Amino acid sequence: MPMLTDTIKEKLSSIQGLVFTEINNYPCIEVPKEKILEVAKKLRDECEIDQIRDVVGVDRFTKNDRFECIYNLYSHPLKIRIFLRVKLDSKNPEVESLCPVWSGANWMEREVYDMFGIIFLSHTDLRRIYMMDEYQYYPLRKDYPLMGLPGAVQLPKK
């Protein structure tokens, strides 16, 4: 695995601001949000990363960089997994959509949007996937009450 990581580092060396770490012994690249599309395209085109397996939202509930998006990527030819991590602003959590790179990101990004309120710029169909359209809250944010908001959802009468 270290040799593959070195190859990926070399291919991405022209992009400034990347931090190479690990998540559970898998390579992870911390990417500035402005560079996510560029990094994703290079990984697809030059490193044979051909699949996005998951997009995960995280609410750290901190003042700065409260939100994160973690992308779980995979290469079938190389049989390796790699993660991308993007830290997002607390007040305006938004990042470019990876749908132009991997079309499979579509529903995953919609789910993260619906549960965390993270905006994926340039997404062609960013709308709620679980919650009703008029719902104003994001249930997986840490400031969302555990028992829900009284009266926020009109329940059907028996």
NORVENUR-V901718 format. One record per residue. RES is the residue in one small letter. PSI is psi in radians with two decimals (999 if undefined). Layout:
BEGIN
res=RES psi=PSI
res=RES psi=PSI
END
This chain:
BEGIN
res=m psi=-0.67
res=p psi=-0.62
res=m psi=-0.72
res=l psi=-0.74
res=t psi=-0.71
res=d psi=-0.69
res=t psi=-0.77
res=i psi=-0.77
res=k psi=-0.75
res=e psi=-0.76
res=k psi=-0.52
res=l psi=0.12
res=s psi=-0.39
res=s psi=-0.19
res=i psi=2.12
res=q psi=2.61
res=g psi=0.10
res=l psi=2.48
res=v psi=2.16
res=f psi=2.14
res=t psi=-2.81
res=e psi=2.63
res=i psi=1.98
res=n psi=0.80
res=n psi=0.21
res=y psi=2.51
res=p psi=2.48
res=c psi=2.41
res=i psi=2.09
res=e psi=2.14
res=v psi=2.29
res=p psi=2.46
res=k psi=-0.48
res=e psi=-0.30
res=k psi=0.00
res=i psi=-0.75
res=l psi=-0.73
res=e psi=-0.78
res=v psi=-0.79
res=a psi=-0.76
res=k psi=-0.72
res=k psi=-0.71
res=l psi=-0.72
res=r psi=-0.86
res=d psi=-0.58
res=e psi=-0.28
res=c psi=0.12
res=e psi=0.49
res=i psi=1.84
res=d psi=0.03
res=q psi=2.43
res=i psi=2.17
res=r psi=-0.47
res=d psi=2.66
res=v psi=2.17
res=v psi=2.32
res=g psi=2.56
res=v psi=2.35
res=d psi=1.85
res=r psi=-0.23
res=f psi=0.81
res=t psi=2.89
res=k psi=-0.79
res=n psi=2.54
res=d psi=0.88
res=r psi=-0.70
res=f psi=2.71
res=e psi=2.65
res=c psi=2.28
res=i psi=2.17
res=y psi=2.22
res=n psi=1.93
res=l psi=2.72
res=y psi=2.56
res=s psi=2.01
res=h psi=-0.77
res=p psi=-0.68
res=l psi=-0.23
res=k psi=0.86
res=i psi=2.66
res=r psi=2.49
res=i psi=2.54
res=f psi=2.52
res=l psi=2.39
res=r psi=2.25
res=v psi=2.17
res=k psi=2.43
res=l psi=2.64
res=d psi=2.55
res=s psi=-0.74
res=k psi=-0.50
res=n psi=1.25
res=p psi=1.79
res=e psi=2.61
res=v psi=2.70
res=e psi=2.51
res=s psi=2.51
res=l psi=0.17
res=c psi=-0.64
res=p psi=-0.38
res=v psi=-0.88
res=w psi=1.93
res=s psi=-0.39
res=g psi=-0.21
res=a psi=-0.25
res=n psi=-1.14
res=w psi=-0.54
res=m psi=-0.76
res=e psi=-0.66
res=r psi=-0.68
res=e psi=-0.77
res=v psi=-0.71
res=y psi=-0.82
res=d psi=-0.66
res=m psi=-0.50
res=f psi=-0.29
res=g psi=0.32
res=i psi=2.21
res=i psi=2.25
res=f psi=1.81
res=l psi=2.53
res=s psi=0.16
res=h psi=2.34
res=t psi=-0.27
res=d psi=0.89
res=l psi=1.72
res=r psi=2.91
res=r psi=2.58
res=i psi=-0.51
res=y psi=-0.85
res=m psi=2.69
res=m psi=2.65
res=d psi=-0.65
res=e psi=-0.06
res=y psi=2.27
res=q psi=-0.03
res=y psi=2.95
res=y psi=1.82
res=p psi=-0.39
res=l psi=0.12
res=r psi=2.52
res=k psi=-0.29
res=d psi=0.04
res=y psi=2.25
res=p psi=2.44
res=l psi=-0.60
res=m psi=0.22
res=g psi=-3.14
res=l psi=2.11
res=p psi=2.22
res=g psi=-0.02
res=a psi=-0.56
res=v psi=2.18
res=q psi=1.97
res=l psi=2.59
res=p psi=2.55
res=k psi=2.57
res=k psi=999
END
